[in-house]
Amino acid sequence: TNNFHDEKLFERCYTTPACKDCNSDLHYDFASEPVVLPALETIPAAFSATVDISATASSAAVLEHVVVPATETAPAAFSAALGIPATASSVAAAVEAVLEANQDGFDRKILLYETPTMEWEPSTVYRFNDMLAALRVMYTDGIANKYFYMGDESPDGHIYGLVNIAAFLAQSLKETIKYNACDENSWDLVDGGYPLSNSCGQLGQSYQDYTCSASEAHMECPVKIDMEITATTNAKWWGAPAPLFCGPTSKYPFTGYWDHSKDCNNPWVDPPLSCEEYVGQKGGGFNNESPHPNSSGRTDVEGCCFWGRGVIQTTGICNFGKLNYYLGARAAEEGRESRYPDINFCEQPDAICASQEHKELKWIAGMFYWVESLQSYNSDGWNYIDELKSFVDNGMSGNNFIDAVSGIVNRGCHNPPCASGSVDGSYERASNFLKVLAELDLV
């Protein structure tokens, strides 16, 4: 045979040291057509003997020699040995093979953030292994029967999946990774200060009013006025605002602003001053002498716990409610399968950024947005999946595709400027896209 339809036969051949004998007995012929394998650090000796390649060869070296039919799922023995989900198709396995072959490049050259001294360093928040773990959740389990697109069964169909990932990363690098941020930063300057009520919404927005449509209203989070949360991450430039926070008016009757010009590090005065509001603070400080409204007029932070989190800033009571409904505690409470039964994303939205056990959550939140808003985008004759395939099929040149994607992410339409204006950082997003494609050796 040319594939691993029979799981027991494969397990015998894959795990038996004398694979040569097993191979002659089972008549596996690996040379008759090319085969796709998930990534390995090195090829196991038994398997390499079977296909007559070096046991130290990377999996990339055998991609042209090994094939599992695209319509087949990975046998349990195969998936266990290689660390991929047993339900993964060979298309997804091929995507993973390319990604894992480039893990070092992702961690050292792609997932970088800009330091306050204008240098680029590997992100401490966004790492390859967490991204891959999230990707596996989103292409196997998905959310609401929506899955991260990994390509199709056509020849080289996995390339569509790789380009989908590159487009996703192009936006993520601009939105959060370059800032090493998981929680939304306070950045909306109003009357010379950063209102502490920016946690409720910036640029006139109100995150707790980002409700679901009527058909999905049953999923959204309730707004609990007694919730208290402080963000896990924040910017670190000189004078950068402290992490966003929320809490009831009984504790915070009103809030002031963050004074980014305040010198908090002066050991020569009496008493000495030091910067102690957050780790790594170099300047700035709170000023709560009087109420200082944000751009929508709020001076309190009650119920304002649903600011953006994750790699593409999941925001509002609808989006967090959907995560809870499909992946979190609510699913478990209602007797449905739940990936994270112990996390109530409505009461613990900070789990996306704070969880040390599930570091993939910061990626899952962004991928959920991607499958909901990008992969399903179909407006005025522009269909995301169709355009992605057209971009690949026509040689992956030009910026038309990624510029349209950037418009959807940043402005809500594929042909900006639309009602909300021009795209922020269009050139940078396109540059990110090209950089990821080059790292994947696609251009």
N, C-alpha and C positions, 0 to 999 in steps of 0.2 A: 504494500500500500504506500501512498505518498503523504499520509496524514496520520493523526493520532486519534482516530475515531474510537478505538478500543482502549479504554482507560487502563485496564489491567495489563494489556500487552505493552502499552507505553511505559507503565510503572516498572514492569520487569526489565525492559530494555534500558530505561533511563537510570535505574538504580543498581543494576547488576554489574559488578566489576568486569566480568567476562562478557562485555557487551558485544564483542566480536562474534561469539557463538550465538548469543541471543539474536543478533542481527541476521545471521545466516538462517536461523530457524524461522524468523518472522518475515523474512524477505522484505525488509524496509529498503526502499530505494530513494535515497535523498537527492540523487543527482538528476532525476528526470524533470524536475521543475523547481523553480526557486521557492524558498520557504521563509516565513517571517517569524522571528523569535522575539520575545520580550528581552529587555536588557539584562545582562549579567556582568559582574565585574570581570570574571573569566569564564570560559566554557568548561563545564565539568569534564573530567578526563574520559569518563565512559562515553559521553555524548560526542566529544571531539574525536574519539577513536572511530566512532560510527561514521562520521561525516568526513574523516580524514583531514582535520584541520588541527592547528596547534591548540593545546589545552590552555595556553595563555592568551589566546586571541580574544579580543573583545567581542561582544555580541554583534556590534556593528559589522564585524568582519564576516559574519555568517548570514547577514540579511539576504544576500543574493543566493544563498544555498538552501534555505529552509522555508517551508510554507505550511501554514495551517489554514485551511479554507476559511475565507472571510465570514461565511455564514455560521461557522462552528464556534461554540464557546470553548474556553480552555479547560481541558480535563483537570480533575482535582489534583492528581499527582504532579502534573505539569505546572499548574498555577501555584501549588504549594512550594514547589522547588524554586520557582522564579519570583515568588512574592507578588503576583498579580491576582486580582479577583477572579474566582472560578467562573464568573459569568461574563468575563471580558471577551469580546470578540477578538479575532486576530487583527482587526483594524486598530482597535484600542491598544493591543499589544505592540503593534508596529509603532504607534505614536509613542508609547512609553519607551520603547527601545531607543528611539532617536533622542528623546528627552534625557534618559539616563546616561546615554553616551556623552551628553553635553552638561552633565551636572556641575562639574567643576567650573565650566565657563559661565553657567548661570550664576553660581554663587560668587564668582570673582569678577565677572565683567558685566552682568546684566542687572542683578538685584543689588544695586548700589544706591547710596544716598549722599546728598551733598552736605558736608559739615559746615558749621558757622565760619570756618576759615576757607571756604570755597574749594575744599578738596573732596574727592569722591572715595567712599569707603564701602565695604560690604555691609548691607543692612543687617542690623541686629534684630529686626522685627520680622522681615520677610525672607524666608530661606527656602531652598529648593525642595527639601524633603517634605516640608509642610504643604507646599504647593501641590506636590505629587499626591500626597495623602488626600487633599481636598478634591483633586481632580478625580481620583478613584471613587470617592463618595458620589460626586456629581455625575459621573457617566455610568455608574452602576445603580445606585439608589435613586438619584435625581431628587427633584422636589415637585410634587403635584404632577407626576408623570411627564415632567420636562427634564431633559438630560443634556449635559454638556456635549456638544457636537464634536465627535472624534473622527469624522470622515465617513466614507461610504465604501462599498464593496467593489467599486470599479478599480481597474489597475492604478496603482499609486494613489488610491482613494484616501489613504491615511494623511497625505499631504494637505488635504482640505482641513483635517483636524489640526495639524500643526500650524497652519496659517490662522485658524480660528484662535488658537492659543496665543500666537504672536500678536494678533489684533487686541486680544484681551490684555496682554501684558503691556502693549504700547500705551493703553489708557491708564493702567494701574501704575506704571512707572511715573506718569505725569501727576496722577491724582494723589498718591500717598507714598509710594516707595521712595521717591527722591527726597522726601521729608522725613523718612524713617518714622512715619506716623501711622498709628492704627486708629486712635480716636481723632475726631475732627479737632483741628486747632482753632483757637479764637483768633480771627483775622479781620473781622469787620470793625474798622475804626470809626467811632462816632464821637464827634465834638472833642477830638484830641485824645480820647481814651478808648480802651477796649471794654465795652460793657460786660459785667459779669453775667448778665442775662443773655449773652450770646449763646448760652447753652440751649435757650428756648428756640433759637433760630437766628440766622444771619441774613443780611440783605433783605430784610422785611419778611422772611419766612417764619412759619410757626410749625415746628416739627410735630408737636403733639396733635396738630390738626390735619396731618397727612393721613387721612382716613382711606379705607378701601372703598371700592365700588359697592353698589347695593348688593350685587351677587356674591361679594366676598366679605361683606361687613362682619359676618360671624367669625371671621378669623382674626380681626384686629385686636391689639392689646387695649385693655382698659387703662385709663390714666389714673394712677393712684397718687394722691397728693402727698402721702407720707413717705414716698420713696426718696432715698438719699444715696447718691452715687457720685464718685469722683473719677474722672477719666484716668486711664492708665498711662497714656502718652501725651506729650505736648511738645511744641517747638522748643528749641534750645538756643536760639540766637540771643545776643545781649539784650536784655529787657523783655524777652518773649513772655507773653501772658501765661499764667499758671494754668494747669489742667482745668477743663470745663467741669462744672459740678451742678448738681440739682438738690433741692431739698424743700421742705414745706415752709410756708410763710410764718408758721409758728416759731421757726428757728431763724429764718431770714425774712423779716418783715419787708425789707427792701435790700437791693444790692447796688453797689457803686460801680467802680471801674478799675481796670488794671492800668496803672501809670507806668508806661514803658520807659520813661525817662528817669525814673527814680534811681538813685545810687544807693544800693542796699549793702554795699561792701566797703565799709569805712572803719577800720580798726582804730583810727586816731581820735575819734570823737568819744565823748563821755555821756552815756555808755556806748561802747563800741557797737557798730552795726555789722550784721552779717546776713547773707542771703539764705533764707531757710524755708521758703515757701515750697520749693520742689528741688529734687536732686538735679544738680547741674545748673542751677540758677546763677546768672552772672549779673543781673540787674533787674530793675523794675520792682513793683510792689502793689499791694491792694490799696485802694482809697475808697473807704465806705463812709465818708463824712456825710454824704447826701445821696439820694437816688440818682442813678444815671441810666436812662432808658436805652435799650438797644434800638435798632433801626425800625422795629415794629412797635415800639413804645413800652415794652415790658421792663419792669424794674424788679420783678420777683423771679424765682427759679423753681416755682412749685410745678411739679409734673413735667419738668423740662429735662427728662432723662433720655430722650430718644434722638440725640445728636448722631451724626454720621460715625460709623465704625466699619473697620475692615478695608480691604484693598481697593474697593470702589465705593466706600462710604455708604453703607446701608443706613437709611434714615427713616424715622417716622413710625407711628404705631401700626400702620398697615404692614410694612415690610418685616418688622420684628415679630408681629403677630403671625405672619405666614411662616416664618422660620419656626416659631413655637408650635404652630398647628401641624406642620408636616414633619419636623425633625426633633422637636423638643418635648418638654414635659406634658403639654396638652395632648399631643398624640398618644402618649403612653396612658394618660389618665382616661382617655376616651376609648381605650382598647385597640388603638391602631399601632402599627409598627413604628418604633421611634429609634432614630440613630443616637439621640442624646436624651434619654428619658429623665435624667437627673438635672437637666438645665431648663429652667423656665426663662425663655428669652424675653418675656414681657416683664418679669421681675428682676431678671439678671441680664439685661442687654450688654452689660460690661463683660460678660463671659466671652464675647467675641474677641476682645483684646486682652483680657486678663487671664484667661484659662491657660495654665501651664500643661494640663493634661491633654487638652485638645487644641494645639496650636494651629491646626488646620482650619479652625473656625474663621479666622480673619480672611482666609482665602475663600471659604465656602460662601460667606456672606456676599462677596463680590461676584462669584460665579453664579449664584442664585439670581442676582440682578442681570447678569449677562444672558442667561437662558430665558429670563422673562422679558427683557426689554430689547436685546439685540437679536438673538437668534430667531425670535418671533416677529421681528420688525418687518412690516410689509405695508408701505405707504406710497401712494402716487406712482405706482409702477416700479418701486425700488424694493426688492426683497433681499434681505441680508444673505441668506444661504445661497440664493441664485447669484448674487453679485460676488460673493466669496469664491464660488466655483468659477465664475467667469474670469476673475482676477488671476486665479491659478492657471486655468486653461489657456490664458492668453499671455503667459510668460512672466507673470508677477512683476510687471513694470508700471511705473507711474504712481501718483498719489491719489487718484480719484476715489479708489475704494476706501483707503484708510482715512481720507479727509471726510468722506461721508459717514464713516463709523464714528469719527471724532465729533461730528456734528450731532449725531444721535445721543452720544454719551454726555456731551457738554451742553447742548442746546435743545435736545429733544427732536431734532429733525435731521434728515440726511443731506439737506441742501441749504445750509445757513448762508447768509444771515436769515434766521426766521424770527418769530416774535420776540424771542429772548436775546437776540443779538448775535454777534460774531463769535466764533469758537475761540476759547482761551487756549493759547499754546498750540495752535494747529501744527506749526512747523516742528515743534518738539515732539508731538505725538507721532507725526510721520517719521521723524528721525528715529524714535524708539522702535517703531515697527520695522524699519529697515535693519536696525541693529539686531533685533531678535531673529529676523529671517536669516541674516548673515551668520549668526551664531549657530543656527540650525542647518547651515550649509544649503539653504534653499535658494539663495541669490549670490 
